[in-house]
Amino acid sequence: MANEYDLIVVGAGTGGYVAAIRAAQLGLRTAVVEKQKALGGTCLLWGCIPTKALLEHAHALKVVQHAKDWGISLGQAAATIDMTQVQTRKDRIVAGLTKGVEFLFKKNKIDWIKGTARLAGNGGVDVFEGEKQTLRARQIIVATGSEPRGVPGIDIDRKRIITSDEAIHLRKVPASLVIMGSGAVGVEFGSIFSRFGSDVTVIELLPRLVPVEDEAVSAELEKSFRKQGITCYTGAKVTGARADADGVDIDALLADGQAKQIRADYLLVATGRGPVTAGLNAEGIGLELEKGYVKVDAQYQTNVPGVSAIGDVITVGGAGHPQLAHVSSAEGVIAAERIAGQDVRPINYDHVPGCTYCDPEIGSVGLTEQEATARGYDVRVGVFPFSALGRAKIAGETDGFVKIVAEKKCDELLGVHVIGLRSTELVAEATLALRLESTVEELIRTIHAHPTMAEAIGEAAHAVHGSAIHM
Ligand SMILES: Cc1cc2nc3c(=O)[nH]c(=O)nc-3n(C[C@H](O)[C@H](O)[C@H](O)COP(=O)(O)OP(=O)(O)OC[C@H]3O[C@@H](n4cnc5c(N)ncnc54)[C@H](O)[C@@H]3O)c2cc1C
């Protein structure tokens, strides 16, 4: 029957659309219900792709601003950024990629059902778009993702007190921007708008920027941000914000107990994202939730037979589940393969790479020195600074380093933390090394081409053994 499927996926983000493609490849008749007018979810429409497009503009502006260093003459003209063109180029990239997902749906014969899904129980999914229609499937994957989370006492009006959903569409460079929260989203927008010319202030409740990273990485980022003129208040709290037509008055309590008032064009609230289950009837069909997240096991099965869940909307129980595009996709592949009857292995969340594309960018995987110590490992570390690396000097980007965290007795690699040029690419080698349970010695014996940024991985491995060559 037309409305009968093997699998219905609710949500076409990086979790849902990847799960659907994998399921279709394995022969399952698959439909995806998506309430937005385009496919791709947060990552394509408001997240990974558009932010990185803006960051690429920021990088281009940086190169032009340093034209003199490259022997390029611009005459007297100062480099400025045209936000209309920035937004147009970003929108073109986004449109191209969402159309690409549409093409993949057609190629894999996946039905895209437009509308908002509501779980009806017993394999039923009601879809509302104008008229209601009911679909049925043997299996359902919930992949409804996440949305910006507010904070008590701060009224997000989406005009002057905004989230990343609004910041990504700003058509004018703000004169001033205060960012609440220094996770990936906060520091990426900080880098974008600081480079574009805004006066940027970051206020972070915890004692350091990018608090999930290794402490040495946080310190390096703060040093670099201050050098770039970004004001950072750590251990500080936004206690109130009042918006008017032209801007926002922000009250903060600084780490030393001092009260601070800041007037800015915008306050960007970047304090995390919460699960999207509103209107889904999750509780109605008996889905077990934990703090609003859909609870799943290591194979992404919920407590309701025939209903799985993946991506930003889930908790795998216990510690925080990483809200990352590549994690949602990896989970989508596993869920689809399990539903298609394949043998699947659980993800090792300790081996998930995390990339933050601020300037300088950060790529990290595995345990930080602090986490490894807390887990009782006899830890030794090796650090190699980019200031000693030929390729970094050539690029004129010598801020940053590679830090390797290892275990002493068996020489086991536990984590790799990179800040600086190409960190988000360098982390791929480290991720594979962790997956293959490499020792530090194996990283030392791996020949790294010269001159590359990747040489710093080999050198940092040497440094763990006290044998760095160029230091
Ligand atoms: C500014 C920003 C930058 C980011 N940058 C990165 C990055 O560089 N790298 C990275 O790995 N991650 C990044 N992320 C995180 C990444 O975007 C998410 O982890 C990822 O999109 C999660 O995918 P998902 O499929 O679980 O959910 P989503 O992408 O949120 O997709 C969920 C989809 O479900 C749809 N939906 C929800 N409810 C219903 C319903 N009832 N019926 C029908 N459809 C529904 C939504 O419309 C949406 O399209 C970023 C996020 C933000 C906000």
The ligand as an SDF file (V2000), in Angstrom:
LIG
                    3D

 53 58  0  0  0  0  0  0  0  0999 V2000
   25.3870   26.9300   14.9540 C   0  0  0  0  0  0  0  0  0  0  0  0
   25.6570   25.4420   14.9570 C   0  0  0  0  0  0  0  0  0  0  0  0
   26.8320   24.9700   14.4340 C   0  0  0  0  0  0  0  0  0  0  0  0
   27.0890   23.6050   14.4260 C   0  0  0  0  0  0  0  0  0  0  0  0
   28.2640   23.1690   13.8930 N   0  0  0  0  0  0  0  0  0  0  0  0
   28.5460   21.8600   13.9110 C   0  0  0  0  0  0  0  0  0  0  0  0
   29.7420   21.3700   13.3330 C   0  0  0  0  0  0  0  0  0  0  0  0
   30.5440   22.1410   12.7950 O   0  0  0  0  0  0  0  0  0  0  0  0
   29.9750   20.0510   13.3520 N   0  0  0  0  0  0  0  0  0  0  0  0
   29.1050   19.1730   13.9380 C   0  0  0  0  0  0  0  0  0  0  0  0
   29.3740   17.9790   13.9470 O   0  0  0  0  0  0  0  0  0  0  0  0
   27.9500   19.6040   14.4820 N   0  0  0  0  0  0  0  0  0  0  0  0
   27.6500   20.9120   14.4820 C   0  0  0  0  0  0  0  0  0  0  0  0
   26.4660   21.3440   15.0040 N   0  0  0  0  0  0  0  0  0  0  0  0
   25.5430   20.3480   15.5910 C   0  0  0  0  0  0  0  0  0  0  0  0
   24.7710   19.6110   14.4980 C   0  0  0  0  0  0  0  0  0  0  0  0
   24.1170   20.5450   13.6730 O   0  0  0  0  0  0  0  0  0  0  0  0
   23.7860   18.6510   15.1160 C   0  0  0  0  0  0  0  0  0  0  0  0
   24.4600   17.8100   16.0160 O   0  0  0  0  0  0  0  0  0  0  0  0
   23.0880   17.8010   14.0710 C   0  0  0  0  0  0  0  0  0  0  0  0
   22.4010   18.6090   13.1600 O   0  0  0  0  0  0  0  0  0  0  0  0
   22.1200   16.8180   14.7320 C   0  0  0  0  0  0  0  0  0  0  0  0
   21.4550   16.1080   13.7420 O   0  0  0  0  0  0  0  0  0  0  0  0
   20.0260   15.4260   14.0200 P   0  0  0  0  0  0  0  0  0  0  0  0
   19.7020   14.6990   12.7720 O   0  0  0  0  0  0  0  0  0  0  0  0
   20.0500   14.6910   15.2970 O   0  0  0  0  0  0  0  0  0  0  0  0
   19.0250   16.6380   14.2560 O   0  0  0  0  0  0  0  0  0  0  0  0
   18.6700   17.9590   13.3630 P   0  0  0  0  0  0  0  0  0  0  0  0
   19.7560   18.2770   12.4180 O   0  0  0  0  0  0  0  0  0  0  0  0
   18.2770   18.9570   14.3570 O   0  0  0  0  0  0  0  0  0  0  0  0
   17.4400   17.4730   12.5020 O   0  0  0  0  0  0  0  0  0  0  0  0
   16.1870   17.2110   13.0540 C   0  0  0  0  0  0  0  0  0  0  0  0
   15.1510   17.4090   11.9710 C   0  0  0  0  0  0  0  0  0  0  0  0
   13.9050   16.9190   12.4440 O   0  0  0  0  0  0  0  0  0  0  0  0
   12.8750   17.7900   11.9940 C   0  0  0  0  0  0  0  0  0  0  0  0
   11.7330   17.5980   12.9010 N   0  0  0  0  0  0  0  0  0  0  0  0
   11.6750   17.8100   14.2330 C   0  0  0  0  0  0  0  0  0  0  0  0
   10.4760   17.4500   14.7180 N   0  0  0  0  0  0  0  0  0  0  0  0
    9.7520   17.0030   13.6640 C   0  0  0  0  0  0  0  0  0  0  0  0
    8.4440   16.4890   13.5170 C   0  0  0  0  0  0  0  0  0  0  0  0
    7.6320   16.3230   14.5790 N   0  0  0  0  0  0  0  0  0  0  0  0
    8.0300   16.1480   12.2810 N   0  0  0  0  0  0  0  0  0  0  0  0
    8.8390   16.2820   11.2030 C   0  0  0  0  0  0  0  0  0  0  0  0
   10.0890   16.7580   11.2820 N   0  0  0  0  0  0  0  0  0  0  0  0
   10.5410   17.1020   12.5000 C   0  0  0  0  0  0  0  0  0  0  0  0
   13.5090   19.1690   12.0800 C   0  0  0  0  0  0  0  0  0  0  0  0
   12.8300   20.0930   11.2590 O   0  0  0  0  0  0  0  0  0  0  0  0
   14.9410   18.8710   11.6150 C   0  0  0  0  0  0  0  0  0  0  0  0
   15.0680   19.0370   10.2240 O   0  0  0  0  0  0  0  0  0  0  0  0
   26.1540   22.6970   14.9870 C   0  0  0  0  0  0  0  0  0  0  0  0
   24.9480   23.1730   15.5070 C   0  0  0  0  0  0  0  0  0  0  0  0
   24.7010   24.5360   15.4980 C   0  0  0  0  0  0  0  0  0  0  0  0
   23.4030   25.0360   16.0540 C   0  0  0  0  0  0  0  0  0  0  0  0
  1  2  1  0
  2  3  1  0
  2 52  2  0
  3  4  2  0
  4  5  1  0
  4 50  1  0
  5  6  2  0
  6  7  1  0
  6 13  1  0
  7  8  2  0
  7  9  1  0
  9 10  1  0
 10 11  2  0
 10 12  1  0
 12 13  2  0
 13 14  1  0
 14 15  1  0
 14 50  1  0
 15 16  1  0
 16 17  1  0
 16 18  1  0
 18 19  1  0
 18 20  1  0
 20 21  1  0
 20 22  1  0
 22 23  1  0
 23 24  1  0
 24 25  2  0
 24 26  1  0
 24 27  1  0
 27 28  1  0
 28 29  2  0
 28 30  1  0
 28 31  1  0
 31 32  1  0
 32 33  1  0
 33 34  1  0
 33 48  1  0
 34 35  1  0
 35 36  1  0
 35 46  1  0
 36 37  1  0
 36 45  1  0
 37 38  2  0
 38 39  1  0
 39 40  1  0
 39 45  2  0
 40 41  1  0
 40 42  2  0
 42 43  1  0
 43 44  2  0
 44 45  1  0
 46 47  1  0
 46 48  1  0
 48 49  1  0
 50 51  2  0
 51 52  1  0
 52 53  1  0
M  END
$$$$
